Amino acid sequence: MKIRNVRSHILQYRLEEELGYSQQYYAQRTAHIIEVITDEGIHGYGEAFGGGTVAFANKAIVENVIAPVICGMDPFDREVIWHRVYNLLRDHGQKGMPLQALSGVDIALWDITGKAFNLPLYKLLGGPFRDRIPVYGYGMMFRRVADLKTLFAEESQALVAKGFKAVKMKIGIGPKEDLDLVEAVRKAVGPEIRLMVDANHCYTAREAIPLGRELERLRVFWFEEPVAPEDRQGYRDLCLALDMNIAGGEAEFTRWGFRDLIEGRCVDILQPETCGLGGITEYQKVLALAHSHFIPVVNHVWGSAVAVATNLHLLAAMPDLPGGLHPVQPMLEYDTTPNLFREELLVTSLGILEQVSRNGGWVALPGGPGLGIEIDFDFVKRFSVV
């Protein structure tokens, strides 16, 4: 079997309401779906992390840089393909967009392999350690409204009513404003719901440490990306100063980038983004490195149904850490804000929200070979912009 073609599909539409986080507001949803086609007619699908205009840059890398290198190669030779592409791109980008582009291609190759052998991805990765996965609801993004506290309180209550036992909210307006928001959400959801906050690296360590002490008082489970990803010392200082978990890693790439983050004990919970760090092939190395240092992994998930499906398989195949009769289960991050590419991209929806509601916060493993999904290309044509 040989790779015959590689295609990028950029999907985009305008949101009814802007959504924001500590770095920006955005008014459009974007998804970058990558399709790898073999000479035997098997189509594999992946997703490259990177929204907005970044997706268009990644499309150029996929089609003009990576595709000419890998067309004609055996799609089963995933390690060979990964290293060939990375070695050629090393002089031009060891992080960022080249790795995001490679990630989507690599995921598609794993999808092809699963389809060729009629096995779900988690079987290719060694088998499932669990038959169901807990889900946390990510929401409470910034809006341009006068009363954000009430909005966040109502939204968090709605997530709990839908069956979520854990929720995550945005912070990063300012320490006092952040505490007001977190207090409103904690009061709304009650003391038993696991609550996480995400600052999207807007603070210095000097600002984040006293804020973190107040977040501990509110029983926040983790403080995500409190400081810039480059600030290794800041991450270490936070881990030492606070009893609360410090989480991060979504903006890191390859085993070499994660090596320094992990060996430096910069995080208590690692959040690799498989659609960005180098794909499944590289994710497996990052996971092994994290677990060799006994650092729990909770994957970062942001994108379309392709990203969600990919991470369902990865979480199913993740070993228990450290193991026991009642191990802590890795959670699936699920964005609950409006996203047609998450809910309507597939012929058959993953049905995450329905499962969470029906099963009290849990979802079943996906079925079918590879990623176990079928993309609705009539839908793709409606929203394709390139």
C-alpha positions in Angstrom: 0.0 0.0 0.0 1.2 3.5 -0.9 0.1 7.0 0.0 -1.4 8.5 -3.2 -2.6 11.9 -2.1 -2.9 14.3 0.9 -5.6 16.9 1.2 -6.4 19.7 3.6 -9.9 20.8 4.4 -10.3 24.2 6.1 -13.8 24.6 7.5 -15.0 27.9 8.9 -18.2 29.7 10.0 -19.1 32.8 11.9 -20.3 32.4 15.5 -23.5 34.0 16.7 -21.6 35.5 19.7 -17.9 36.2 20.2 -16.0 33.9 22.6 -12.9 34.9 24.5 -10.1 33.9 26.8 -7.2 35.9 28.3 -5.5 36.5 25.0 -8.2 37.4 22.6 -11.8 37.2 21.4 -12.7 35.4 18.3 -15.9 35.4 16.1 -15.3 32.4 13.9 -14.9 28.6 14.3 -12.2 27.0 12.3 -11.2 23.4 11.8 -8.4 21.9 9.8 -9.2 18.3 8.7 -6.5 16.4 6.9 -7.3 13.5 4.6 -4.6 11.0 3.5 -5.6 8.7 0.6 -3.9 5.4 -0.3 -3.7 3.6 -3.7 -6.0 0.9 -2.2 -8.7 3.4 -1.6 -8.4 3.7 2.1 -8.9 7.2 3.4 -7.5 8.3 6.8 -8.4 11.4 8.7 -6.6 13.6 11.1 -6.8 17.1 12.5 -4.2 19.8 12.9 -4.4 22.1 15.9 -4.6 25.8 15.1 -7.6 28.0 14.5 -8.2 31.1 12.5 -5.5 32.2 10.1 -3.1 29.6 11.5 -5.1 26.9 9.8 -4.3 28.4 6.4 -0.6 28.4 7.1 -0.8 24.8 8.3 -2.7 23.8 5.1 0.2 25.2 3.0 2.7 23.2 5.0 0.6 20.0 4.7 0.1 20.3 0.9 3.3 22.0 -0.3 5.9 20.7 2.1 4.8 17.4 3.7 2.7 15.8 0.9 5.5 15.8 -1.7 7.8 14.1 0.8 5.4 11.3 1.9 3.4 10.5 -1.3 4.6 7.1 -2.5 5.6 5.9 0.9 3.9 3.1 2.9 1.4 4.5 5.3 2.2 1.8 7.8 5.8 3.2 8.1 4.6 5.8 10.5 7.9 6.2 12.4 9.9 6.4 9.2 7.5 9.0 7.8 7.5 11.0 11.1 11.3 11.2 11.3 11.8 11.9 7.6 9.4 14.9 7.8 10.7 16.1 11.1 14.4 15.9 10.0 13.6 17.8 6.9 11.7 20.5 8.8 14.1 20.7 11.8 16.0 23.7 10.4 12.8 25.6 9.8 10.7 24.9 12.9 11.1 22.4 15.8 7.9 23.7 17.4 4.7 25.4 16.3 3.0 25.2 12.9 5.2 22.6 11.2 4.5 20.2 14.1 0.8 21.0 14.0 0.7 20.1 10.3 2.6 16.9 10.8 0.3 16.0 13.7 -2.8 15.9 11.5 -1.0 13.8 8.9 0.3 11.4 11.5 -3.2 10.9 13.0 -4.5 10.1 9.5 -1.9 7.4 9.1 -2.9 5.7 12.3 -6.5 5.9 11.1 -5.5 4.2 7.8 -3.7 1.4 9.7 -6.7 0.7 11.9 -8.9 0.5 8.9 -6.5 -1.7 7.0 -6.4 -4.2 9.9 -10.0 -3.7 10.9 -9.0 -2.7 14.4 -9.9 0.4 16.5 -7.0 2.7 17.3 -6.9 1.7 21.0 -6.2 -1.9 19.9 -3.3 -0.8 17.8 -2.0 1.1 20.9 -2.1 -2.1 23.0 -5.7 -2.4 24.1 -8.1 -0.6 26.4 -7.4 -0.2 30.1 -11.0 0.9 30.7 -14.3 0.5 29.0 -15.6 4.0 29.8 -14.1 7.4 30.2 -15.1 10.3 32.5 -15.7 13.6 30.8 -15.2 17.1 32.1 -17.2 20.0 30.6 -15.2 22.9 29.4 -17.1 26.2 29.1 -17.4 29.5 30.8 -15.5 31.4 28.1 -15.5 35.2 28.2 -18.3 37.1 26.5 -18.7 40.9 26.0 -21.4 41.2 28.7 -21.8 43.4 31.7 -22.4 40.6 34.2 -20.0 37.8 33.5 -20.4 36.4 37.0 -24.1 35.6 36.5 -23.4 34.2 33.1 -20.7 31.9 34.4 -22.8 30.8 37.3 -25.7 29.9 35.1 -23.6 28.1 32.5 -21.8 26.0 35.1 -25.1 25.0 36.7 -26.3 24.0 33.3 -23.3 21.8 32.8 -23.8 20.0 36.1 -27.5 19.5 35.3 -26.4 17.8 32.0 -24.4 15.2 34.1 -20.9 16.6 34.3 -19.1 15.9 37.5 -16.2 18.2 36.6 -16.1 21.6 34.9 -13.5 24.0 33.7 -13.7 27.8 33.3 -11.7 30.6 31.9 -9.9 33.2 34.1 -7.3 35.8 33.2 -9.0 39.2 33.5 -7.2 40.2 36.7 -6.7 38.5 40.1 -9.6 40.2 41.8 -11.9 39.8 38.9 -10.9 36.1 38.5 -11.6 35.4 42.1 -15.1 36.9 41.8 -15.8 34.7 38.8 -14.4 31.5 40.5 -16.4 32.2 43.7 -19.6 32.6 41.7 -19.0 29.3 39.9 -18.1 27.5 43.0 -21.2 28.7 44.8 -23.3 27.7 41.7 -22.0 24.2 41.3 -21.5 23.3 45.0 -18.6 21.8 46.9 -18.5 18.3 45.4 -18.1 19.2 41.7 -14.5 19.2 40.6 -13.6 22.7 39.3 -10.6 23.6 37.2 -9.5 27.1 35.9 -7.5 28.0 32.8 -5.6 31.3 32.6 -4.1 30.7 29.2 -0.6 31.9 30.4 -1.6 35.5 31.1 0.2 35.9 34.5 3.7 36.1 35.9 4.6 33.7 38.7 4.6 36.6 41.1 1.0 37.3 40.2 -0.1 33.7 39.9 1.1 32.4 43.3 -1.1 34.6 45.6 -4.0 34.1 43.2 -3.4 30.4 43.4 -3.6 30.5 47.2 -7.0 32.0 46.9 -8.0 29.4 44.4 -7.0 26.7 46.8 -9.4 28.1 49.3 -12.1 27.6 46.7 -11.1 24.0 46.2 -9.9 24.4 42.6 -8.5 21.1 41.4 -6.0 22.5 38.9 -4.6 25.9 37.8 -4.0 25.5 34.0 -1.4 27.5 32.2 -0.9 30.1 34.9 2.3 31.5 33.3 3.9 31.6 29.8 5.0 28.1 28.5 8.5 29.4 28.2 8.6 30.2 31.9 9.9 26.9 33.3 11.1 28.5 36.5 7.7 30.1 37.0 6.0 26.8 36.7 8.5 25.2 39.1 7.9 28.0 41.6 4.1 27.5 41.4 4.4 23.8 41.9 6.5 24.4 45.0 4.4 27.2 46.5 0.9 25.6 46.0 -0.7 22.4 47.1 -3.2 22.7 44.2 -2.3 21.0 40.9 -0.5 23.0 38.3 -1.4 21.9 34.8 0.1 22.7 31.4 1.7 21.5 28.3 -0.7 22.2 25.5 1.7 24.7 23.9 4.7 22.3 24.0 5.9 20.1 21.1 7.8 16.8 20.6 9.5 14.6 23.1 12.3 17.1 23.4 10.2 20.0 24.4 8.3 17.9 26.9 11.5 16.3 28.2 12.5 19.6 29.9 9.0 20.3 31.2 8.7 16.8 32.7 12.2 16.4 34.1 12.1 19.8 35.6 8.9 18.8 37.5 7.2 21.9 36.1 3.7 20.6 36.2 1.7 18.3 38.4 -0.7 17.3 35.5 0.6 17.2 31.9 -1.8 18.3 29.1 -0.3 17.2 25.7 -2.2 18.3 22.6 -2.0 15.4 20.2 -3.2 17.4 17.2 -0.3 19.8 17.8 2.7 18.2 19.5 3.5 15.8 16.6 0.5 13.4 16.4 -0.1 10.0 17.9 3.4 8.7 17.1 5.0 11.4 19.2 2.3 11.5 21.8 3.1 7.9 22.7 6.7 9.0 23.5 5.6 12.0 25.5 3.1 9.8 27.5 5.9 7.2 28.3 8.2 10.0 29.4 5.5 11.5 31.7 4.6 8.2 33.2 8.3 7.3 33.7 8.3 10.4 36.0 4.9 9.5 37.6 3.3 12.6 36.2 -0.4 12.1 35.4 -1.6 13.0 31.9 -4.9 14.6 31.0 -4.9 15.3 27.3 -5.7 18.7 26.0 -8.6 18.5 23.5 -9.7 21.4 21.3 -11.2 21.1 17.9 -13.6 19.1 15.9 -15.1 15.6 16.3 -11.9 14.2 14.8 -9.9 15.5 17.7 -12.4 14.2 20.2 -12.5 10.7 18.6 -8.7 10.6 18.5 -8.5 11.4 22.2 -11.1 8.9 23.2 -8.9 6.1 21.9 -5.7 7.6 23.5 -7.4 7.8 26.9 -8.8 4.3 26.6 -5.3 3.0 25.9 -3.6 5.0 28.7 -2.1 2.9 31.4 -3.3 3.4 35.0 -0.9 5.5 37.1 0.4 4.3 39.4 -2.1 1.4 39.4 -4.3 -0.3 42.0 -7.8 -1.5 42.6 -9.3 1.9 42.3 -7.1 4.0 40.0 -7.8 7.6 39.1 -9.2 7.7 35.6 -7.9 10.1 33.0 -10.7 12.5 31.9 -11.8 13.6 28.4 -11.8 17.4 27.9 -15.0 18.3 26.1 -15.7 21.8 24.9 -19.3 22.6 25.5 -19.4 26.0 23.7 -21.2 26.2 20.3 -19.3 24.2 17.6 -20.9 22.7 14.5 -17.6 20.9 13.7 -17.8 19.0 16.9 -21.5 18.1 16.7 -22.4 17.8 13.0 -19.2 16.9 11.1 -19.7 13.1 11.3 -22.3 10.9 9.6 -22.9 9.4 13.1 -22.3 11.8 16.0 -20.1 10.7 18.9 -23.0 11.7 21.1 -20.8 12.9 24.0 -23.4 15.1 25.6 -26.1 12.5 25.4 -23.8 9.9 26.9 -22.8 12.2 29.7 -26.4 12.9 30.6 -27.4 9.2 30.4 -24.4 7.8 32.1 -23.7 10.3 34.9 -20.6 11.9 33.4 -19.1 8.9 31.5 -18.8 8.0 27.8 -18.3 4.6 26.2 -15.3 3.7 23.9 -15.8 4.3 20.2 -16.4 1.4 17.9 -15.3 0.7 14.4 -11.8 0.5 12.8 -9.2 3.3 13.1 -10.7 6.3 14.7 -14.2 4.8 14.3 -15.7 7.8 12.5 -17.1 8.7 9.1 -16.9 12.3 8.0 -20.0 13.8 6.3 -18.5 15.3 3.1 -21.7 17.1 2.2 -21.2 19.0 5.5 -17.5 19.6 4.6 -18.5 21.1 1.3 -20.9 23.5 3.0 -18.3 24.9 5.3 -15.1 24.5 3.3 -13.3 27.9 2.6 -10.3 26.7 0.6 
